Every structure is written in C-alpha cells, then in structure tokens.
C-alpha cells in the first residue's frame, strides 16, 4: 500500500518534516504508519458540537487500534438556530464553502492518507462532504448525534424541540400561549447536547450520509448522549483503515447510483428542503450533476414512509428505536427504488441490505405497501414565478393549503416581513413574498424559520402561503415555497411582483404563478432592475460574486 504521507517523511530531504512530526510526539515506529486526519468541527457554542471531543477521542482510539496515527484538526461551524433572524444567518450557507475549503487546505497541506469527518449540524455536514470529494482520500463520516427531545409539562402529550420555541413565540404574540408556558419550553425543549431532535437539516443530512454510503449504520439516529454513539465512533475509526487498505475513496462511493439512492431516501424521509440544495451541490462536486427535474421525478416515484417532527408528532429517536435509516432503505429496496450498483463503507449495496437493513415496523416507518403517501414528501414547483423551480415540504402542508390563490404581500427582506407579520398586518388568504434573500441577493440565502413559525404560531398556516428566493430551516412547516429560481437579485420574476398581485400556489400540480397577462409580465420583466447588493465587502461580497443559483445547489465551482 503506497501512502500519500510518504512524500513528507521518506528520504534524506524529508529530515525537516520528520523533525516536525517528532515535535508532535511521534516515534520512529509511528512514523511508518498511515497518517489519518480527524476533521472535527467541535466548538463551545453549537449544542450539536459540545460532545464532539468525546467523538473525536473515540475515533482516534479506533484509528490507533487499527494501525493508523490520528491527528485532530478543527474547522468552523455556525449554529443555524442561534444565527436565525438576524445578520448572522447571512453566514450560515457561506460557511459550507469555508468548511470545504478548510478540509482541502488542511488535508492536502499535510498529505494525510485518510480522514474521518466529525460534523454534526446543518452546513457542516455538506461542507465536509464537498471537501472530502475534492481531496478524494479514504474517508468515513460520523456525526455527534441528535439531541433527545424535550418532554411536555406533566409528561403527557407530544415531545418538544427547538421548533416548539419558534412556534411558541408566535403563539404568545396572539395570546395563545402565556409567557410562563414559553419559559417552560425555553428551559426544557433542548434538554441535551446534540443536533436538534427533529428531522431538521442536520439530522436529515446525517441520515443521508448513510444513504450515500459514507457513514456507518446509526450515524443519523443514535442519540448524542448514548454510549452507543461512542462505540460507533470507534468503529468509524477502524473502518477508515479498512477503506485505506482497500483504496476505497469518496468518489468511488458517492457515485451516480449513491446520489440516486440518497434522493430516494430523502423523499421517503420527508426531511429538510435544505437537503435538495446540499445534495445538488454534492452531486455537482462528485461529477454527477442533478437538476430540479430529477428531483421532481424522484418525488413522483417515491413513497413517503416517515412522519417525524416537524411533519408529524414523532421525534427522531423513534426511528432509531425501530432500526434507523436501514429500515427505510429496506422498504425502498422492496420496491426496486434503490440502485444496487452503489457501494458503501459497509460493502456493496446488496450486501449492505442483507446484513444491515431489517424490515420496517409499520408505524414509525411505514411499510412499502402502506405509505403515508404514494409520492415523495418534497415537491418541486415551476411556473412563471419560478422558471428554474422552487421547493416545498409537501408533507408538512395542511391539505387545505395544497392549492391557494391570494394577494401578494411583498417584502424585500426577512426583517420587513417579520415586522409586518408580528404587527398583525398579514391576514388569512395572503401570500407573503420575501425576496432578495437568495444565494446572491442575501447574500447567503438566509433561512426564513422565524416568519414561517410566526405565521404558524398565529394560527395562519392553514390560510397564508409564503414564497421566497431564500430557504427554510428543516423545522419549517406549512405552505412555504423556497429556493425560487432565478432569484430577484439575478433578475428573476419574483422581483417583479407588486403588492396586491394575485398569486397561485398549486402544490399538487407543481405550479407557482403570478396571475397577470403575458403582455404585462413581459413589460415588467423588460423594465425590471434588481436592487443593489446589500453587502459590498468581506466574505459575503466574495460569495455573492461566485455563487450559483439555488436550483444549482448554490454551488461554488
């Protein structure tokens, strides 16, 4: 086995390099073994990352047991919950690219032979995947695990999570919840470390790491506080040494077949709409690009098998207790929807299904012949307002709002929209339009969880739709259509909507239309001049110049 690290430690000219490695404490015996990066996003502010030091120690133990020499390296992270609804959210999606860059720089700069990635939340997971695909050395992913759900007062009723707070704030505004009740949620809804307990973006992406084949079974669902998570991390460290011996790399695993399988699982999960953004970017980086039409086709053929929070009342731990992601993969395989040409860190897909994937329980995860819906949980919309597409979590929409026509209430920022919503200026029947929040126009494509949660908390989610060229948290529910492309800053039609215009949202039909004549539409487009960029310096300005549209995954080539 030829090691990349030989270039920094073999031969007389590498005496300086060996001296620096010995300054790290390496012995001559260790100098002959593979060097493995343990790429960790641990920090003190993101709850999903507080335990990553324990995960890293376990990974390093596994690597050492299997004959490798681990070196821990740190990268950044942004907590979307803490960054929500202020300037900080501009930096969340941008951090995905920074993390990918930092992986490439650190791993290439030190000629590591293999890597184990330890992400946990939101953009950190896809950021590390993008970096791993660029560098293409044997790599395994192991997350920090999901948070346990909160318990309601008295222990009776549905569990709680971070989204309970966002919804609760809206309820307090209209008198449907007291300050004391909100305070109780504040103290109990996020009871442990870990990524927020619903099938939000972080947990959706960690589950999809299993579907892509780059993580061990249980990666997406074993709770952060379980000792089982520590054992998983040790096995991840051992597994990467096995991949190194066999020279199995990320680009071997994240194949066209693997991307297909991840899309199928995504539709069956009913997870975050952010997964569409991230998997599209991952597919582009892997050399197997996908389009919104591909997502639409996946939605049409794939049954919806799970209703976990926020689409339903069950927390993610319920899926863990019935077998996790492998049970979903089993049911999809029964329908012939998985591409068996894929390989995983556990071996070829047929072998993986046989060894690791039990049948569904029928309740938490429905069986393939009794789904919640015969079509996928996410729905792509097109129309004159979204020529390149938009996305909605159909599984979290009240059936009464699958088709809706109403007057546009137009806002050029999230702040403007929140002021109107919280000021009682949005009424039943309205279509809230939030624009200039796309990848380029934001910049950074902010998440609109605060306005959608306020609408929900005020009891308007069954009568008010919201469309945006921004994106949504995985916690969002209701008729919220995001990723509208092209965005306003790029001259997209969302920029020509005027206050009071009639808009039709047809989720069943996959249509998003501005109801004006073709002649007026053409006139407005011809005279439309997008607003100036909001940020003209620093990382946001650089990002705005380079980023692609949302339908392309907000990808930086």
N, C-alpha and C positions, 0 to 999 in steps of 0.2 A: 504494500500500500504506500503510494507516494504521497507525502504530506506537503501541503502548501507552506507550512511553517518552516520547512527545511531551508527556505530562502532567507530566513533571519537567524539561523542558528548552526548551519553546517559550513565548514571550511574556515581557513585561517582568516579570511577577510570579515568573518562574522564574529570575531572575538569581542568587538564592542557591544554587539547585540546580545551575545551570551552574558556579558558582564552586567548589562542592564536587567536581563531576566534573573540573574543571580541576586541582583539587588532586590528583586521581588521575593526572594526566598527560595527560588528553585534550586534543586540539587542537580548534579550531573545525571543522576538516574532519571529524574523527571524530565530533563531536557530532551530525552529521546522519545518522549510520548506525545500524542496529539494534544494540541492546544485548543481549548474549546471556550468560546465566548458565552458567557451567561448574561444575556442582554436584558437588563432589569429596569423597569420604569418606577420603582419604589420611590415614594415621597411621603411627606408628613401631612399633606392637605387633602389628598383624594382618599375617601374611605375605602375604595376598592383596592388601594395600594398599600394600606397600612401593614398588611401581613406578608407583603412580597419579600421581605427579608427572610422570613421563615421558608417561603417557597424557594428562594434562591439557595439557601443553605442546603435544602433537601436536594435540589437539582445538582448542586456541586458534589454532594455526597454520592449521588447516583453516577455522575461522570467519573468520579475518582474510583468508585468500586469497579467500574467497567474499563478502567485503564487509561482514562484521559486526565488532563490537567486543566481544571476550570479557572477562568478569570472573569470576575464580575465587572460589568460595565453598565453605567447608568445612562438613562435618557430622560427627557422631559415628559410631562403629561398635563392635560387640562381637564378638570372635573366639569363636565357639562352642566351638572346641577348647580354648582356654585357659580359658574360663568353665565348662567341663564339670565336673560332680560336686562343686560347692561353691556357696556363696551367690551367686557371680557369675552363675550360669545363670538366676537369677530375673529378671535384667535383659535377657536376650537378646531375647526376643519383645517385651518392653516397648519396646526400642529401635526397633523397626519403626515404632511410632506417633510416637516422638520425632523420627525422621528425616523422616517425612511432615509433621509439624508444622513442622520447621525449613525444609523446602523451601517450604512455603506461606508462612511468615513472611518468609523472605529474598527470594523471588521477587516476592511481592506487595508487600512493603515498598519495593522498588526499581523496580517497574514494568518488569521485563525483558520484552523482546519474544519471546524464545525461550530454550530451555535445552538443554544436553547434560548428561545424568546419567552420572556415573562411579562406579558401585558396584563391588563385587566379590564380597563374601561374604554368605551367609545372609540375615539380616533386612534388610540394607542395600538389596538389590535390590527386594524388595516394598515397603519403606518409601518408596523414591524413586518407585516406580510409583504408590503411593497418593497421594503429594504431587503428582505430575505430573497425575494425573486430577483432583484438586481444583482446581488452578490452570488447567489446560487451555490452555496456550500451546504452540506447536510445540516438540516435544521428541524427542530421539533418545537412546538408551541405548548406551553402550559400556563394557564391563567391563574389568577389568585382566587377565583371562585365567586359565586353570588352571595350576597348578603341574605341572612334569614329575614323572613317577613315580620312585620310588626303584628301585634295582637290587639284587637279592639278592647275597649274597656269592659271588664267583666268576662272577657274571653269568649263571648258569643258573637257570631257574625263573621263577615269576610275579613281576611287579613288586610293589613295596611302596608303601604310602601311610600316612597318619595312622592309619587303622583297624588297620594291622598292629601299631601300638603298643598300642592299646586291647585287641586280642585277645591280644597278647603278654604283657601284664601278667597276664591270666587264666591263660595257659599256664604262666608262672613259678610262679603260686600252686600249681599241681598237679604241678609238676616236668616239664612237657612242653617247657619251654624254659629255657635257662640265663640267668643274669644277663648273661653276656658276649654272648649272642645278642641279648638285648633291647637291650643297649647299642649293638650294631652297628646295629640298626633305628633307635634313637634318633638316631644320627648320620647316617643315610642315607635314611630313608623320606620326608623332606620336603626334597629337595635344592635347591629354588629358591624364589623368591618366587612368588606366585600362589595362587589358591584351591585347596584340597586336591584331589588329582588324580583322584579317582574321581567317579562321577556322584552326588555327595553334594548337599546342599541348594543350596549356592552355584552349582555348575555346572549343576544341574537348572534353577534359576531363570534363569541366564544363557542357557541353551539355550531356555527357554520365552519369553524376550524375543524371540527370533527367531520362534517360533511365533505369538506375539501380534502380530508385525509392527512392533514398536517399536525393533528393533535390526537392524543390517546382518548379512548372512550371515557366519558365522565368529565372531560375538560370543561364543558359548558354548564354542567349542572351540579357537580359536587359542591356543597356549600363551603364557603371560605373558612368556616370555623371547625370543619370536620377534620379529624386526623387522617381520614381517607384522602384528603387533598394533599397532605404531606407525602403520603405513600405514592400518590400519582406523580408528584414532582420528582421523587427519587426514580421512579420508572421512566420518566421523561429523560432524565439524565443518562440512564442506562441505554435507553432506546436510541439516543442520538449517536452513541458509539457504535451501535449496530448498523445504523444508516451509513456512518462513515466507512465502516468495514466493507459494506456493500456498494458504496459510492452512489447512494440514492439521494438525489438533490431536490430542492423545491420545484424546479421546472419539470422534473420527472413526475412529481406528484400533482402539482397544480396544472393539470393537462386540460384539454378541451372537455374530456369526459368528467373530470373533477368539477369543473365550473358548472357543467350541466347538472351534476348531482347536487351541488350547493344551491343552485336556483330552485331545483325541485323541493329540497328540504325547506328552503326559505318560504316558498308558497304554502307548504304544509304546516309550517310553524305559525305563520301569522305574526311574525316579529316586526321589527322596526322598518320603516320605509328607508332609513339610512342604509340598510343593507344593499339596496339597489344601487345607491351611489358608490358604496365601497366595493361591492363585487364587480361592478362595471369597471372601476379603476384597476382592480386586481386582475381582471381578465385582460385588460389592455396591457398591463405590465408583463403578464405571462405570455403575451403573444397570441391570445385567442379572443379578440375583441367581441363584445356582445352589444346589442342595441336595445332600445326600448321595445322594438317589435319582438325581439327574442324574449324579453320579459313578459310581454303580452301573451305570447304563445305558451310560455310556462304557466302563466296564470290560468289559461283556458283548459290545460290538460291535467292540472294537478289538484287533487282534493285537499281541502283544508281539514287537518286532523287534530289540531290543538286549539284550545281557547284559554290561554293563560293571560294573566294581567299584562297589559290593560284591556285586552279584547274580551276577557272573561274574569271570573272571580278567583280562579286558582293561581297560587304563587308558583314560581319556577320549581321550588323544592318538590312539588307534587310530581313533576315529570321525573325528577331524579329518583323518587321512590318507586316508580314503576319501570325503571330501566333506562331513562335518559334518551338522548338523541338516537342511539341504536334502534330503539323500538320504532321510531319514525322511519328510519331507513329501511327496516324490515317491511313495514307496510307499503312503502313506495316500491320496494323491490317486488313485492307480491303483484303489483300492478304493471310491472315491467317498465317502471319510470326511471330507474337508476341505470346509468351506463356502467356495465360491468367491466369495461376496459380500464377503469380507473384503478390506481394503486394507492395505498395508504401507508402510513407509518407502521401499520399492523400487517401489511402484506397486500396481495391483490384483493380487489373488491369482493369477488366470490368467496374467498377465504375469510375475509372480514365479516361478511354477512353470516356465514356459517358459524363462526366462533363467537361473535360478539353481539349479535343482533336478535334478541328474543321478540316474540310477537307482542303487540300492544295489549294493554289491559282492557281496552274498550270504553273506558270512561275518561281518564285523564287524556290519554291518547286514543282517539277513535280508531277502529279497525278500517282497513282499506275499503271494505264494502259497506261501511256505515259512517261516512264522514260528516262533519258539520256542514260542509258544502262540497259539491262536486267540482268546484273551481277554487283557485287559489285565494289566499287571504289578501293579497295585494292586487290592485287593479291599475293598469295604465290607461290614461285618458289622452285623447287627441282632440283636435278641433281648431277653430280659427284663433283661439286664445293660446293654444299650446301645440303649434305645428310640429315641434320635436318631442312633445309628450309632457305629461305630468304624472304623479303617482299618488295613490290614496290607499290607506289601510282599510279596505272594504269590510274586513271582519269586525272592525271597531265602529262601524257606522250603524245608527239606528235604521231599521228597514224603511221607515217613513221618509228618510232623507236620501235614499238611493237615487232619487230624481228630485231636483229642486230648481225652480226658477225664481229669481228675486232681484231687487235693485242693488246695484253696486255701491258699496261704501268704501271709498278709495283712500288709501294711506300710503305715503312714500317712505315709511319706516315703521318698525315694530313699536317704537315709543309712541308715535302718533296714534297707532291703532289701540294700544293699551290704554291711553288716555281716554279715548272715546268709549271703549268697552267698559272700563271701570267707572266712567262718568255717566253710564246709563244711556248712552246715545245710540247703542245698537239694539234693534228690536227684532222680534220674530219676523222671519221672511227675508231678512237682509242677506247679502253676500259680501262678506268682508274681503277686501283686496289689499294685500300688503306686498308692495313691490320695492325695487331697488334693494333687495336683500339677497340677491343671488350670489354665486361664487365671485363674480367680478364686481357687481354693484354694491355688495355688502360693505367692503369685501368680506369674504369668508363664509357666506351662506349661513347666516345665523339660524338657530332653531327657534321656532315660534311656540314653544310649550306654554309660555305664560298667557298669551292671548287665547289659545285654544282651551287651556284649563279654566281661564276666567269665564269663557263662554259656557263651558260645561258646568262649572260650579254655579253659574247663574241660572241654570236650567234651560239654556238656549241651544244645546247641542242637537236637539231634535227639530230645530226650526231655523237655524242660522248655519250657512256654509262659509268656509274660509278658503281662499286660494292665495298662493304666494309663489314667488320665484325663489324664496328661501326654502328651508327644510324644517322638519319636525323632529322632536325628541321621539324616541321609541315609546315614551309614555303617552303620547298624544292619542286621543280618540275623537270620534265624531267625523263629520264630512269635511275633512281638512285635506286639500289637494296641494301638494308641494312640488318642488323641482320644476315648476312651469318653465318650459324652454321654448324659444330663446328667452332669456331674462330681459327685464326692462333696460338695464344698462347696456345690453348688446343690441338694443333696438327691437326687442320682442314685442308682440302685440299686447302683452299685459300692460305695457307702458301707455297705450292709447285709450284705456278705459277711463270714462268720465263718471263723476258722481251721478248716481241715479240710473245709469245704463242697465238694461236688462241682461242678466247672465243666466245661462242654463248649465247646471251641473248634472250630468246624467252618468252616474257611476255604473249602473247596469249596462248601459250602451257604450260606455267608454268615451264619452263626449264632453268637451268643455268649450262652450261657445259664447261669444259676445253677440247679442241679438240686435245687430244693426244691418243695414243693407250692404251689399258688396261694394257699392259705389262709395258710401260713406266710409266703410272700412278702408278702402284703398286710399281715399283722400287723407284720412287721419294718419295712415302709415307713411304716406309721402311727406307729410309736414312734421312728423314726429322727430324731435331732437331730445335724446336722453339727457337726464340731469348730469351735472359734473360729478366726478368721483368724490366720495366722502373723505377718503384718506389719500394723501399725496406724499407720504414719507414712510420709511421703515418697512417692515416685513409685509404689512398689508398692501402697500403700494406695489412692491415687487410681485406679490401673489396675484394681484388684480391684473397685472400685465401678462402673466404667464398662464393663468388657469383656463381650462376648457369649460364648456357649458356643463350643466348638471346632467343632461342626458348622456354625456360622455364620461361621467363619473367625477367631474371637477378634477380632472387628471392633469398633472404637470409632467409633460414629456421630458 
